[in-house]
Amino acid sequence: MPKHRSNSDPDDPYLPSDDEDSDPEDFIIHWGGLTSSEAKSWRGKKINLDLHTKTIIFKHAVSKGYSSKRPPTVHDLLDLIYTVQLPRQGLRATKRFVKCLASWISSNISQHNLVGLLFEECVGIKPPVYRVCISSALLDAVQDPAFSYNFILALQRSSDCPIMQAHARNNRSMQLFGGQPEPRPGMEQTVRDVMSHMVASGQIASPTPATKAYHTPYPSHPGMPPMFHAAPYPPYTSAQAISGMPNPLNPAFHQYGPPNTGMSNQQHSQPPGPIYGPPEYLYEKDRVNASQNHIAYEKWLEYVKVKLEQHRSMRTPGSAVLPDDLQDAINFNNGVRDFFPQHDYIGWLIDHPEAMAAAS
C-alpha cells in the first residue's frame, strides 16, 4: 500500500501540473528574472535586476541629473526605458517594469543610499522643491568607462572604499546636481505620464500575439456584406458603420484619396483618438517609425487596388468570391482602406513579399 502523502507537501509528485494549460510566454524570461505572466500578476517573485542593468540605470541617472527627490522627466524616463531595452509586451507587464525602474531610482539614487555623496535639501513645500548636490568624486567615477555599480555597493561595506577616498582627497567637494531647484511632478505622476505616452503612440504590443495575427478578430455582424463575414472588425466600430462598409468590388473602395477626408468616414471607419490624448513623439525615431508604417500602408493599399483590378477583369459575372490572398489582405485592415496607426503594416509587408512586387 503506497504511503499517504499530505496535500500540503510541496514536493508531492501526485499533485496535478498546470503546465498543460500554460503558454510558452509563461516560461520565457523577459526582464528582471520574470516571465510575462509573473510580471502581469503583481504577485510572487520580485524583479531582480542584474549588475549590468543597475550600472546602466545609475550612470544614466547621474548623467541626466535626476534622483529620488528630483524625479526624471518624462523624456528622461523614456530614454532610460529605451536604453535598458525594457520589454513592452502587454500593458500590465510594461507598467510593472516601468514602476520597477522608478522604484529602483527612488531607493538607490538617494541621499539615504549615497551617504555623504548626495544631498537632497527641501527648499520648497507646495509643491515640493529640492536642491540636490552631488560629490565631484562620484561624478568623476561614473564618467570612467570602467565604472560598475559594484563601486556603489562597496560604499555599504566600507567607508574607506575608492570613491570615498577620492571624495576625501577632493576635500569633500560637492556641486549642484541636475540644475537649479525647480518643481517637478512626483515619481508616480511621471510613471503615469510615461505610460500615457507609450499607449497613445502605440509602443506597447500585444502580450501574446498569435502567428501572423495583426489584430484581434471579432465576430461577424449580420449587417456586413456577405463577402466580409470572415473579416474582423474592432470594438470601436458601430453596427451602423459595419452595415455601411464599402464593397471592395465597388469602384468607390479603391479610389485613392487621403484617408478619413469625409466626416462620415471619420465617424465610422477611424477609431477615436487615444484615451490619453494625441501622441507626441518625444524621439525622432518614433516619428520615423510612424512615417515608415504609413509608407507600408500605402504599399498595402496599392497592392489591394491592383489585385482588385485583376479580379474584376477576370471574375465571372455575379461572382462575389475574392481570392484568398486578396480577402486576407482586406481582412487585415478591418475591411476598409483607412490608415490605422496601431496596425503593423510593416510586419504585414514582410510576411507578404509578393505585395511589394505587385505594388511597385
Secondary structure as UniProt FT lines:
FT   TURN            7..8
FT   TURN            10..11
FT   TURN            13..14
FT   HELIX           19..21
FT   HELIX           24..27
FT   STRAND          29..31
FT   TURN            32..33
FT   STRAND          34..35
FT   HELIX           36..41
FT   HELIX           51..64
FT   HELIX           74..83
FT   TURN            84..85
FT   HELIX           91..108
FT   TURN            111..113
FT   TURN            115..117
FT   STRAND          118..124
FT   TURN            125..128
FT   STRAND          129..135
FT   HELIX           136..143
FT   TURN            145..146
FT   HELIX           150..157
FT   TURN            159..160
FT   HELIX           162..169
FT   TURN            170..172
FT   STRAND          174..176
FT   HELIX           187..200
FT   TURN            201..202
FT   TURN            211..212
FT   TURN            222..223
FT   HELIX           226..228
FT   TURN            229..230
FT   TURN            235..236
FT   HELIX           239..243
FT   TURN            248..249
FT   TURN            251..254
FT   TURN            259..260
FT   HELIX           263..268
FT   TURN            275..276
FT   HELIX           284..314
FT   TURN            317..318
FT   HELIX           324..332
FT   TURN            333..335
FT   TURN            341..342
FT   HELIX           345..351
FT   HELIX           353..359
//
